[in-house]
Amino acid sequence: MVAATVSIGFISLSVWAHHLFTIGMTSYVNAFFVASTAAIAVPTGIKIFNWVATMWGGKIIFKVPMMFCIAFLCQFLVAGLTGIMLAMAPFDWQLGNSYFVVAHFHYVILGAIVFAVFAGTYYWYPKVTGRMLNETLGRWHFWLFLIGFHLTFDFMHIPGLLGMPRRIYTYEASRGWEFWNLIISIGVVFQILGVLMWVINVVGSYFKGDIAGSDPWDAWTLEWSIGSPPPEYNYAEIPVVRSRRPLWDLKHPEDPDWKYE
């Protein structure tokens, strides 16, 4: 995982011109950026396999943070696949500056990053505030936002394939784009309702949420061994770390994880 992350950081320095295939670069320059963009898929694929293998070896509990994480993983995969499509110069010449590019971009930014941010919010909110976010409102948030996301950005690929350019505010009728743009707009309504659920949850739970306690997730890492929110001094005594799961060692001294490392 670390090697894949470092590789992505290094290779990403040489992929920037895959956004410029349509400006008239030479075939040699195009070939270089096609190759570098395709190469970055390798460490990215390694990260995805690492995430899946971590889930495969664990006991998955479908709380709201995990639901957002699984959605992130699936959507990040799709974003990578459409990115590889756009990395191929002849394909990009046809779809450059179209709504297909907009759909791909938002699969990365919204489908991956924003879903991961929401997952982190639901997971860390108890540690920051000392109160739990409401699970029911969280599930409403998840499903509304997920449905809205896919209505908008799945179907946004289609007008892109049909030739709809980006950065326009209107277009002539009978281009064949109206139906698809209607679905895209309906999806936005679902997303707004989902975010509204999240805002209500975050604000309301701060005042009336269930008390979280120090370890609401039955976690393995040390930040969950102290109160929520943490005291200013963090730990009264510096904990001893002997394994990758130090809190498990504290909760189960008869079966310390470090014996099996």
MARKOL-32370 format. One record per residue: residue number from 0; x, y, z of N, C-alpha, C in turn. Coordinates in steps of 0.2 Angstrom, whole numbers, plus 5000, padded with zeros to 4 digits. Layout:
// MARKOL-32370
(rec NUM, (X, Y, Z), (X, Y, Z), (X, Y, Z))
...
//
This chain:
// MARKOL-32370
(rec 0, (5004, 4994, 5000), (5000, 5000, 5000), (5004, 5006, 5000))
(rec 1, (5010, 5006, 5004), (5014, 5012, 5004), (5018, 5013, 4998))
(rec 2, (5020, 5008, 4995), (5024, 5008, 4989), (5019, 5010, 4983))
(rec 3, (5013, 5008, 4983), (5008, 5010, 4978), (5006, 5018, 4979))
(rec 4, (5006, 5020, 4985), (5004, 5027, 4986), (5010, 5032, 4984))
(rec 5, (5016, 5030, 4985), (5022, 5033, 4983), (5023, 5033, 4976))
(rec 6, (5021, 5027, 4972), (5021, 5027, 4965), (5016, 5031, 4962))
(rec 7, (5010, 5032, 4965), (5005, 5036, 4962), (5008, 5044, 4962))
(rec 8, (5011, 5045, 4968), (5013, 5052, 4969), (5019, 5054, 4964))
(rec 9, (5023, 5049, 4962), (5029, 5050, 4958), (5026, 5050, 4950))
(rec 10, (5022, 5045, 4948), (5020, 5045, 4941), (5015, 5051, 4940))
(rec 11, (5011, 5053, 4945), (5006, 5059, 4944), (5010, 5065, 4941))
(rec 12, (5016, 5066, 4943), (5020, 5072, 4940), (5020, 5072, 4933))
(rec 13, (5019, 5066, 4929), (5020, 5066, 4922), (5014, 5064, 4918))
(rec 14, (5008, 5065, 4921), (5002, 5064, 4918), (4998, 5070, 4916))
(rec 15, (5000, 5076, 4918), (4996, 5082, 4917), (4993, 5083, 4910))
(rec 16, (4997, 5081, 4905), (4995, 5083, 4898), (4990, 5079, 4895))
(rec 17, (4988, 5074, 4899), (4982, 5070, 4896), (4976, 5074, 4896))
(rec 18, (4976, 5080, 4899), (4970, 5084, 4898), (4971, 5088, 4891))
(rec 19, (4976, 5088, 4888), (4978, 5092, 4882), (4979, 5088, 4876))
(rec 20, (4976, 5082, 4875), (4977, 5079, 4869), (4974, 5082, 4863))
(rec 21, (4969, 5086, 4864), (4965, 5089, 4858), (4968, 5096, 4856))
(rec 22, (4974, 5098, 4859), (4976, 5105, 4857), (4981, 5105, 4852))
(rec 23, (4983, 5099, 4849), (4988, 5098, 4844), (4995, 5097, 4846))
(rec 24, (4996, 5093, 4851), (5003, 5091, 4853), (5006, 5086, 4848))
(rec 25, (5012, 5085, 4847), (5015, 5080, 4843), (5013, 5073, 4845))
(rec 26, (5014, 5068, 4840), (5012, 5061, 4842), (5017, 5058, 4847))
(rec 27, (5023, 5060, 4847), (5027, 5058, 4852), (5025, 5060, 4859))
(rec 28, (5023, 5066, 4860), (5021, 5069, 4866), (5015, 5066, 4869))
(rec 29, (5010, 5065, 4864), (5004, 5061, 4865), (5005, 5054, 4868))
(rec 30, (5010, 5051, 4865), (5012, 5044, 4866), (5015, 5043, 4873))
(rec 31, (5019, 5048, 4875), (5022, 5048, 4882), (5016, 5049, 4887))
(rec 32, (5012, 5054, 4886), (5007, 5055, 4891), (5001, 5049, 4891))
(rec 33, (5000, 5046, 4886), (4996, 5040, 4886), (4999, 5035, 4890))
(rec 34, (5006, 5033, 4889), (5009, 5028, 4893), (5009, 5030, 4900))
(rec 35, (5011, 5036, 4902), (5011, 5038, 4909), (5005, 5037, 4913))
(rec 36, (4999, 5039, 4909), (4993, 5039, 4912), (4990, 5032, 4913))
(rec 37, (4992, 5028, 4908), (4990, 5020, 4909), (4994, 5017, 4914))
(rec 38, (5001, 5019, 4915), (5005, 5016, 4920), (5002, 5018, 4927))
(rec 39, (4999, 5023, 4928), (4997, 5025, 4935), (4991, 5021, 4937))
(rec 40, (4988, 5017, 4932), (4983, 5013, 4934), (4985, 5007, 4938))
(rec 41, (4992, 5005, 4937), (4994, 4999, 4941), (4995, 5000, 4948))
(rec 42, (4998, 5005, 4951), (4998, 5006, 4958), (4991, 5008, 4961))
(rec 43, (4987, 5011, 4957), (4980, 5012, 4959), (4976, 5006, 4960))
(rec 44, (4977, 5001, 4955), (4974, 4994, 4956), (4976, 4991, 4962))
(rec 45, (4983, 4992, 4963), (4986, 4988, 4969), (4982, 4991, 4976))
(rec 46, (4981, 4997, 4976), (4977, 5000, 4982), (4970, 4997, 4982))
(rec 47, (4967, 4997, 4976), (4960, 4994, 4977), (4960, 4987, 4979))
(rec 48, (4965, 4983, 4977), (4965, 4976, 4979), (4967, 4976, 4986))
(rec 49, (4971, 4980, 4989), (4973, 4981, 4996), (4966, 4982, 5000))
(rec 50, (4962, 4987, 4998), (4956, 4988, 5002), (4951, 4983, 5002))
(rec 51, (4950, 4979, 4996), (4946, 4974, 4995), (4948, 4968, 5000))
(rec 52, (4955, 4967, 5000), (4958, 4961, 5004), (4957, 4963, 5011))
(rec 53, (4958, 4969, 5013), (4956, 4971, 5020), (4949, 4969, 5022))
(rec 54, (4944, 4971, 5018), (4937, 4969, 5019), (4936, 4962, 5019))
(rec 55, (4939, 4958, 5015), (4938, 4951, 5014), (4941, 4948, 5020))
(rec 56, (4946, 4950, 5023), (4948, 4947, 5029), (4945, 4949, 5036))
(rec 57, (4940, 4953, 5036), (4937, 4956, 5042), (4930, 4954, 5042))
(rec 58, (4927, 4956, 5048), (4920, 4955, 5049), (4916, 4962, 5048))
(rec 59, (4913, 4962, 5042), (4910, 4969, 5040), (4904, 4970, 5044))
(rec 60, (4903, 4976, 5047), (4897, 4978, 5050), (4895, 4984, 5046))
(rec 61, (4889, 4984, 5044), (4886, 4989, 5039), (4883, 4995, 5043))
(rec 62, (4887, 4998, 5047), (4886, 5005, 5049), (4887, 5010, 5044))
(rec 63, (4884, 5016, 5045), (4884, 5021, 5040), (4891, 5023, 5037))
(rec 64, (4897, 5023, 5042), (4903, 5024, 5039), (4906, 5019, 5034))
(rec 65, (4904, 5013, 5036), (4906, 5007, 5031), (4902, 5008, 5025))
(rec 66, (4896, 5009, 5025), (4892, 5010, 5019), (4895, 5015, 5014))
(rec 67, (4897, 5021, 5017), (4900, 5026, 5013), (4907, 5024, 5010))
(rec 68, (4911, 5020, 5014), (4917, 5017, 5012), (4916, 5012, 5006))
(rec 69, (4911, 5008, 5006), (4910, 5003, 5001), (4908, 5007, 4994))
(rec 70, (4904, 5012, 4995), (4902, 5016, 4989), (4908, 5019, 4986))
(rec 71, (4912, 5022, 4991), (4918, 5025, 4988), (4922, 5021, 4984))
(rec 72, (4923, 5015, 4987), (4928, 5010, 4983), (4925, 5008, 4976))
(rec 73, (4918, 5007, 4976), (4915, 5005, 4969), (4916, 5011, 4965))
(rec 74, (4914, 5017, 4967), (4914, 5023, 4963), (4921, 5025, 4961))
(rec 75, (4926, 5024, 4965), (4933, 5026, 4963), (4935, 5021, 4958))
(rec 76, (4933, 5015, 4958), (4935, 5010, 4953), (4932, 5012, 4946))
(rec 77, (4926, 5014, 4946), (4923, 5016, 4940), (4926, 5023, 4937))
(rec 78, (4928, 5027, 4942), (4931, 5033, 4940), (4938, 5032, 4937))
(rec 79, (4941, 5027, 4939), (4948, 5025, 4936), (4947, 5022, 4929))
(rec 80, (4942, 5018, 4928), (4941, 5015, 4922), (4939, 5020, 4917))
(rec 81, (4935, 5025, 4918), (4933, 5030, 4913), (4940, 5035, 4912))
(rec 82, (4944, 5035, 4917), (4950, 5039, 4917), (4955, 5036, 4912))
(rec 83, (4955, 5029, 4912), (4959, 5025, 4907), (4956, 5026, 4900))
(rec 84, (4950, 5026, 4899), (4947, 5027, 4893), (4949, 5034, 4890))
(rec 85, (4949, 5039, 4894), (4950, 5046, 4892), (4958, 5047, 4891))
(rec 86, (4962, 5042, 4894), (4969, 5042, 4893), (4971, 5040, 4886))
(rec 87, (4967, 5037, 4883), (4969, 5035, 4876), (4967, 5040, 4871))
(rec 88, (4972, 5043, 4868), (4972, 5049, 4864), (4966, 5049, 4859))
(rec 89, (4966, 5043, 4855), (4960, 5044, 4850), (4953, 5044, 4853))
(rec 90, (4952, 5041, 4858), (4946, 5041, 4862), (4945, 5048, 4864))
(rec 91, (4950, 5051, 4867), (4950, 5058, 4870), (4948, 5063, 4865))
(rec 92, (4951, 5062, 4859), (4950, 5067, 4853), (4942, 5067, 4852))
(rec 93, (4939, 5062, 4853), (4931, 5062, 4851), (4927, 5065, 4857))
(rec 94, (4930, 5064, 4863), (4926, 5066, 4869), (4929, 5071, 4873))
(rec 95, (4935, 5074, 4871), (4938, 5080, 4875), (4933, 5086, 4875))
(rec 96, (4933, 5089, 4880), (4928, 5095, 4881), (4921, 5093, 4881))
(rec 97, (4919, 5087, 4882), (4912, 5085, 4882), (4910, 5083, 4889))
(rec 98, (4903, 5082, 4890), (4900, 5080, 4896), (4903, 5074, 4899))
(rec 99, (4906, 5069, 4895), (4909, 5063, 4897), (4915, 5065, 4902))
(rec 100, (4918, 5070, 4900), (4924, 5072, 4904), (4921, 5075, 4911))
(rec 101, (4916, 5078, 4911), (4913, 5081, 4917), (4911, 5075, 4921))
(rec 102, (4907, 5070, 4918), (4905, 5065, 4922), (4911, 5061, 4925))
(rec 103, (4916, 5060, 4922), (4922, 5056, 4924), (4925, 5060, 4930))
(rec 104, (4926, 5067, 4929), (4929, 5071, 4934), (4925, 5071, 4941))
(rec 105, (4918, 5071, 4940), (4914, 5071, 4946), (4913, 5064, 4949))
(rec 106, (4915, 5059, 4946), (4915, 5052, 4949), (4921, 5052, 4953))
(rec 107, (4927, 5055, 4951), (4933, 5056, 4956), (4931, 5060, 4962))
(rec 108, (4929, 5066, 4960), (4928, 5071, 4966), (4923, 5070, 4970))
(rec 109, (4917, 5068, 4968), (4911, 5067, 4972), (4910, 5060, 4974))
(rec 110, (4910, 5056, 4969), (4909, 5048, 4970), (4915, 5045, 4974))
(rec 111, (4921, 5048, 4974), (4926, 5045, 4978), (4928, 5050, 4984))
(rec 112, (4930, 5056, 4983), (4932, 5060, 4988), (4927, 5062, 4993))
(rec 113, (4921, 5064, 4991), (4916, 5067, 4995), (4913, 5061, 4999))
(rec 114, (4912, 5055, 4996), (4909, 5049, 4999), (4914, 5047, 5005))
(rec 115, (4921, 5048, 5004), (4926, 5046, 5009), (4925, 5051, 5014))
(rec 116, (4924, 5058, 5013), (4924, 5063, 5018), (4918, 5062, 5022))
(rec 117, (4912, 5060, 5019), (4906, 5058, 5023), (4907, 5052, 5028))
(rec 118, (4911, 5047, 5025), (4913, 5041, 5029), (4917, 5043, 5035))
(rec 119, (4922, 5048, 5034), (4926, 5050, 5040), (4922, 5054, 5045))
(rec 120, (4917, 5058, 5042), (4913, 5062, 5047), (4909, 5058, 5051))
(rec 121, (4906, 5053, 5049), (4902, 5048, 5053), (4906, 5044, 5058))
(rec 122, (4912, 5042, 5056), (4916, 5039, 5060), (4920, 5043, 5066))
(rec 123, (4922, 5049, 5064), (4926, 5053, 5069), (4921, 5058, 5073))
(rec 124, (4915, 5059, 5071), (4911, 5064, 5074), (4910, 5062, 5082))
(rec 125, (4909, 5055, 5083), (4909, 5054, 5091), (4915, 5056, 5094))
(rec 126, (4921, 5055, 5091), (4927, 5056, 5095), (4928, 5064, 5096))
(rec 127, (4926, 5068, 5091), (4927, 5075, 5091), (4922, 5078, 5096))
(rec 128, (4915, 5076, 5096), (4910, 5079, 5100), (4908, 5075, 5106))
(rec 129, (4909, 5069, 5106), (4907, 5065, 5112), (4900, 5062, 5111))
(rec 130, (4897, 5064, 5105), (4890, 5061, 5104), (4890, 5057, 5097))
(rec 131, (4885, 5053, 5096), (4884, 5049, 5090), (4880, 5052, 5085))
(rec 132, (4881, 5052, 5079), (4877, 5054, 5074), (4871, 5049, 5073))
(rec 133, (4865, 5051, 5072), (4859, 5047, 5071), (4860, 5042, 5066))
(rec 134, (4859, 5036, 5067), (4860, 5031, 5062), (4855, 5031, 5057))
(rec 135, (4848, 5032, 5059), (4843, 5032, 5054), (4844, 5038, 5049))
(rec 136, (4845, 5044, 5052), (4846, 5049, 5047), (4852, 5048, 5043))
(rec 137, (4857, 5045, 5045), (4863, 5043, 5041), (4862, 5039, 5036))
(rec 138, (4857, 5034, 5037), (4855, 5029, 5031), (4851, 5033, 5026))
(rec 139, (4847, 5037, 5028), (4843, 5042, 5024), (4848, 5046, 5019))
(rec 140, (4853, 5049, 5023), (4858, 5053, 5019), (4861, 5048, 5014))
(rec 141, (4864, 5043, 5016), (4867, 5038, 5012), (4863, 5036, 5005))
(rec 142, (4857, 5034, 5006), (4853, 5031, 5001), (4851, 5037, 4996))
(rec 143, (4849, 5043, 4999), (4847, 5048, 4995), (4853, 5051, 4991))
(rec 144, (4859, 5052, 4994), (4864, 5054, 4991), (4867, 5049, 4985))
(rec 145, (4867, 5043, 4987), (4869, 5038, 4982), (4865, 5038, 4976))
(rec 146, (4858, 5037, 4977), (4854, 5037, 4971), (4855, 5044, 4967))
(rec 147, (4855, 5049, 4971), (4856, 5055, 4967), (4862, 5056, 4963))
(rec 148, (4868, 5053, 4966), (4874, 5053, 4963), (4874, 5049, 4956))
(rec 149, (4871, 5043, 4957), (4871, 5039, 4951), (4866, 5041, 4946))
(rec 150, (4860, 5044, 4948), (4856, 5047, 4943), (4859, 5053, 4939))
(rec 151, (4863, 5057, 4942), (4866, 5063, 4939), (4872, 5061, 4935))
(rec 152, (4877, 5057, 4938), (4883, 5056, 4934), (4884, 5050, 4930))
(rec 153, (4880, 5045, 4932), (4880, 5039, 4927), (4877, 5041, 4920))
(rec 154, (4871, 5045, 4921), (4868, 5047, 4915), (4871, 5053, 4911))
(rec 155, (4876, 5056, 4915), (4879, 5062, 4912), (4884, 5059, 4906))
(rec 156, (4886, 5053, 4907), (4891, 5050, 4902), (4887, 5050, 4895))
(rec 157, (4881, 5049, 4895), (4877, 5048, 4889), (4877, 5054, 4884))
(rec 158, (4875, 5060, 4887), (4875, 5066, 4882), (4882, 5068, 4880))
(rec 159, (4887, 5066, 4884), (4894, 5067, 4882), (4896, 5062, 4876))
(rec 160, (4893, 5056, 4876), (4894, 5052, 4871), (4891, 5054, 4865))
(rec 161, (4885, 5058, 4866), (4881, 5060, 4860), (4883, 5067, 4858))
(rec 162, (4889, 5070, 4861), (4892, 5076, 4858), (4890, 5082, 4862))
(rec 163, (4887, 5082, 4868), (4886, 5088, 4871), (4892, 5091, 4874))
(rec 164, (4894, 5097, 4872), (4900, 5100, 4875), (4899, 5103, 4882))
(rec 165, (4904, 5103, 4886), (4904, 5106, 4892), (4904, 5114, 4892))
(rec 166, (4903, 5117, 4897), (4903, 5125, 4898), (4898, 5128, 4893))
(rec 167, (4892, 5125, 4892), (4887, 5129, 4889), (4881, 5129, 4894))
(rec 168, (4877, 5134, 4893), (4871, 5135, 4898), (4865, 5134, 4894))
(rec 169, (4865, 5133, 4888), (4859, 5131, 4884), (4861, 5128, 4877))
(rec 170, (4856, 5125, 4874), (4857, 5122, 4868), (4851, 5121, 4864))
(rec 171, (4851, 5120, 4857), (4845, 5119, 4853), (4841, 5113, 4855))
(rec 172, (4835, 5114, 4854), (4830, 5108, 4855), (4832, 5102, 4850))
(rec 173, (4829, 5097, 4851), (4830, 5091, 4847), (4837, 5088, 4845))
(rec 174, (4841, 5090, 4850), (4848, 5087, 4849), (4848, 5080, 4852))
(rec 175, (4843, 5078, 4856), (4843, 5071, 4859), (4846, 5071, 4866))
(rec 176, (4847, 5077, 4869), (4850, 5078, 4875), (4845, 5079, 4881))
(rec 177, (4839, 5081, 4879), (4834, 5084, 4884), (4832, 5078, 4889))
(rec 178, (4831, 5072, 4887), (4829, 5067, 4892), (4834, 5066, 4897))
(rec 179, (4840, 5065, 4894), (4846, 5063, 4899), (4848, 5069, 4903))
(rec 180, (4847, 5075, 4901), (4848, 5081, 4906), (4842, 5082, 4911))
(rec 181, (4836, 5079, 4909), (4831, 5079, 4914), (4833, 5074, 4920))
(rec 182, (4835, 5068, 4918), (4837, 5063, 4923), (4843, 5066, 4927))
(rec 183, (4848, 5069, 4924), (4853, 5072, 4928), (4851, 5077, 4933))
(rec 184, (4846, 5082, 4931), (4843, 5087, 4935), (4839, 5084, 4941))
(rec 185, (4836, 5078, 4940), (4832, 5075, 4945), (4837, 5072, 4950))
(rec 186, (4842, 5069, 4948), (4847, 5067, 4953), (4850, 5072, 4957))
(rec 187, (4851, 5078, 4955), (4853, 5084, 4959), (4848, 5085, 4965))
(rec 188, (4842, 5084, 4964), (4837, 5085, 4969), (4838, 5080, 4975))
(rec 189, (4839, 5074, 4973), (4841, 5068, 4978), (4847, 5070, 4982))
(rec 190, (4852, 5073, 4978), (4858, 5074, 4982), (4857, 5080, 4987))
(rec 191, (4853, 5085, 4985), (4852, 5090, 4990), (4848, 5088, 4996))
(rec 192, (4843, 5083, 4995), (4840, 5081, 5001), (4844, 5077, 5005))
(rec 193, (4849, 5073, 5002), (4854, 5069, 5006), (4858, 5074, 5010))
(rec 194, (4861, 5079, 5007), (4865, 5083, 5011), (4861, 5087, 5016))
(rec 195, (4855, 5088, 5015), (4851, 5091, 5020), (4850, 5087, 5026))
(rec 196, (4849, 5080, 5025), (4849, 5075, 5030), (4855, 5075, 5034))
(rec 197, (4861, 5076, 5031), (4867, 5076, 5034), (4868, 5082, 5039))
(rec 198, (4866, 5088, 5036), (4866, 5094, 5040), (4862, 5094, 5046))
(rec 199, (4856, 5091, 5045), (4851, 5091, 5051), (4854, 5086, 5056))
(rec 200, (4857, 5081, 5054), (4860, 5076, 5058), (4866, 5079, 5062))
(rec 201, (4871, 5082, 5059), (4877, 5085, 5062), (4875, 5090, 5067))
(rec 202, (4870, 5094, 5065), (4868, 5100, 5070), (4864, 5097, 5076))
(rec 203, (4859, 5093, 5074), (4855, 5090, 5079), (4858, 5085, 5084))
(rec 204, (4863, 5081, 5081), (4866, 5076, 5086), (4871, 5080, 5090))
(rec 205, (4874, 5086, 5089), (4878, 5089, 5093), (4875, 5091, 5100))
(rec 206, (4868, 5092, 5099), (4864, 5094, 5105), (4861, 5088, 5109))
(rec 207, (4858, 5084, 5104), (4854, 5078, 5107), (4856, 5071, 5105))
(rec 208, (4862, 5071, 5102), (4864, 5064, 5100), (4866, 5060, 5106))
(rec 209, (4866, 5053, 5105), (4867, 5048, 5110), (4875, 5049, 5113))
(rec 210, (4876, 5048, 5119), (4883, 5049, 5122), (4887, 5043, 5119))
(rec 211, (4893, 5045, 5116), (4897, 5041, 5112), (4901, 5036, 5117))
(rec 212, (4903, 5039, 5122), (4908, 5035, 5126), (4915, 5035, 5123))
(rec 213, (4920, 5031, 5126), (4926, 5031, 5123), (4927, 5027, 5117))
(rec 214, (4923, 5021, 5116), (4925, 5017, 5111), (4918, 5014, 5108))
(rec 215, (4915, 5018, 5104), (4908, 5016, 5101), (4909, 5011, 5096))
(rec 216, (4914, 5010, 5093), (4915, 5006, 5087), (4918, 4999, 5089))
(rec 217, (4920, 4998, 5095), (4924, 4992, 5097), (4930, 4992, 5093))
(rec 218, (4934, 4998, 5093), (4940, 4999, 5088), (4946, 4995, 5091))
(rec 219, (4951, 4996, 5087), (4958, 4993, 5088), (4963, 4998, 5090))
(rec 220, (4962, 5004, 5088), (4967, 5009, 5089), (4967, 5013, 5095))
(rec 221, (4972, 5016, 5097), (4973, 5019, 5104), (4968, 5025, 5105))
(rec 222, (4967, 5029, 5099), (4963, 5035, 5100), (4956, 5034, 5103))
(rec 223, (4954, 5028, 5103), (4947, 5026, 5106), (4948, 5023, 5113))
(rec 224, (4954, 5023, 5115), (4955, 5021, 5122), (4954, 5026, 5127))
(rec 225, (4953, 5033, 5125), (4952, 5038, 5130), (4946, 5041, 5128))
(rec 226, (4944, 5046, 5132), (4937, 5049, 5132), (4935, 5052, 5126))
(rec 227, (4929, 5054, 5125), (4927, 5057, 5119), (4922, 5063, 5121))
(rec 228, (4924, 5069, 5119), (4931, 5071, 5116), (4937, 5070, 5120))
(rec 229, (4943, 5070, 5117), (4949, 5068, 5121), (4950, 5074, 5126))
(rec 230, (4953, 5072, 5132), (4956, 5077, 5136), (4961, 5081, 5133))
(rec 231, (4963, 5087, 5136), (4968, 5091, 5133), (4975, 5088, 5133))
(rec 232, (4976, 5084, 5138), (4983, 5080, 5138), (4983, 5074, 5135))
(rec 233, (4977, 5072, 5132), (4977, 5065, 5128), (4978, 5059, 5133))
(rec 234, (4984, 5057, 5134), (4985, 5051, 5139), (4988, 5053, 5145))
(rec 235, (4985, 5051, 5151), (4988, 5052, 5157), (4995, 5048, 5158))
(rec 236, (4995, 5042, 5155), (5001, 5038, 5154), (5002, 5036, 5147))
(rec 237, (5008, 5036, 5145), (5010, 5035, 5138), (5008, 5027, 5137))
(rec 238, (5004, 5025, 5132), (5003, 5018, 5131), (5009, 5014, 5128))
(rec 239, (5009, 5008, 5129), (5014, 5004, 5126), (5011, 5000, 5120))
(rec 240, (5014, 5001, 5114), (5012, 4998, 5108), (5016, 4992, 5106))
(rec 241, (5013, 4986, 5106), (5016, 4980, 5104), (5014, 4977, 5098))
(rec 242, (5009, 4980, 5095), (5006, 4977, 5089), (5002, 4982, 5085))
(rec 243, (4999, 4980, 5079), (4995, 4984, 5075), (4989, 4986, 5078))
(rec 244, (4987, 4982, 5083), (4980, 4983, 5086), (4981, 4984, 5094))
(rec 245, (4984, 4989, 5096), (4985, 4990, 5103), (4979, 4990, 5108))
(rec 246, (4974, 4993, 5105), (4968, 4994, 5110), (4965, 4987, 5111))
(rec 247, (4965, 4982, 5106), (4963, 4975, 5107), (4967, 4972, 5112))
(rec 248, (4974, 4973, 5113), (4978, 4971, 5118), (4976, 4973, 5125))
(rec 249, (4973, 4979, 5125), (4971, 4982, 5132), (4964, 4979, 5134))
(rec 250, (4960, 4978, 5129), (4953, 4975, 5130), (4954, 4968, 5131))
(rec 251, (4959, 4964, 5128), (4959, 4957, 5129), (4966, 4955, 5131))
(rec 252, (4968, 4957, 5137), (4975, 4955, 5139), (4976, 4948, 5139))
(rec 253, (4971, 4943, 5140), (4972, 4936, 5140), (4974, 4934, 5133))
(rec 254, (4973, 4938, 5128), (4974, 4936, 5121), (4977, 4941, 5117))
(rec 255, (4983, 4943, 5119), (4986, 4949, 5115), (4988, 4948, 5108))
(rec 256, (4987, 4953, 5104), (4988, 4952, 5097), (4995, 4951, 5095))
(rec 257, (4999, 4954, 5099), (5007, 4954, 5097), (5009, 4947, 5097))
(rec 258, (5006, 4942, 5100), (5009, 4935, 5100), (5009, 4932, 5093))
(rec 259, (5004, 4935, 5089), (5003, 4932, 5083), (5006, 4936, 5077))
(rec 260, (5010, 4941, 5079), (5012, 4945, 5074), (5018, 4942, 5070))
//
